[in-house]
Amino acid sequence: MLLKEWVKENKTCFSQSDLQFLLKEVFSRNKQNLFGEDIILDSRNASFLNKIKSSYLKGMPIGYLLKKEEFFGLEFMVNPSVLIPRPDTEVITEKAIRIIKNNNLINTLDLCCGAANIAISISKSFDGKVKVTASDVNLKALKVARSNVKRHKVKVRIVKSDLFNTLRKSKFDIIISNPPYLKNSEIKGSLKYEPRQALAAGKDGLCFLKKILKSAHKHLNENGFLVIEAGYNQKSPLNAILEKTGKYEIIEWIKDYGGNFRGVILKKG
């Protein structure tokens, strides 16, 4: 059987990007047109692809099935202990990198780091010249983070902390966070396979956003920045929280690749 025949039969089972990622990983090819080449699909690879398809159709994310995911042009190890990095978070990371560059910032914190994809992407973007700390409360997530730091050969300090609990005496020039921000009721479908601790934020999805905004200014240097990812429908409640907090200047409301609200850039007031 040719690979392109298998693809024709099964392409509707996958998203286009997941299918491309799967084939690239199986056949270790980066640029070739795997969809059109006359590649012979041997029984071993056919069995593997069909096994992946079976689990994928049940809702298991492709990242967990392949034990890796791409983010910001880099490859990260993932497992069910960490949230799978997503393109929406690339927008947040890109904004943070621009702020760091334009303001010559040094001390950086990736709060609720998970796989440390934000921290590592920032460190590599500045060739290690920026001091990066990555923190998370989950020990299993931190194990994945350490593996990714070692894999990418970057200097990122890994800290176990329940938000700012362990970082009480630390201050940063910029804090970036992709915290849990989903309502409990929104965790369904493929999200059920991902760590609930990294997703669930109470009945309104605002639990951790409120906590971060209440405390982050205490851990920012003068004129420091806070960049937070949030849900597409959370701009209004987030704005209400900011007005009540009164500790930040809103620099920019962030939109993702689809034009939806995705987060906010704040400056310590």
Secondary structure, DSSP 8 states (H G I E B T S, - for coil): -BHHHHHHHHGGGS-HHHHHHHHHHHHT-SSS-TTTS--B--HHHHHHHHHHHHHHHTT--HHHHHTEEEETTEEEE--TTS----HHHHHHHHHHHHHHHHHT--EEEEES-TTTHHHHHHHHHTTT-SEEEEEES-HHHHHHHHHHHHHHT--EEEEE-STTSTTTT--EEEEEE----B-GGG--GGGGGS-GGGTB-TTTS-HHHHHHHHHGGGGEEEEEEEEEE--TT-HHHHHHHHHHH--EEEEEEEE-TTS-EEEEEEEE-
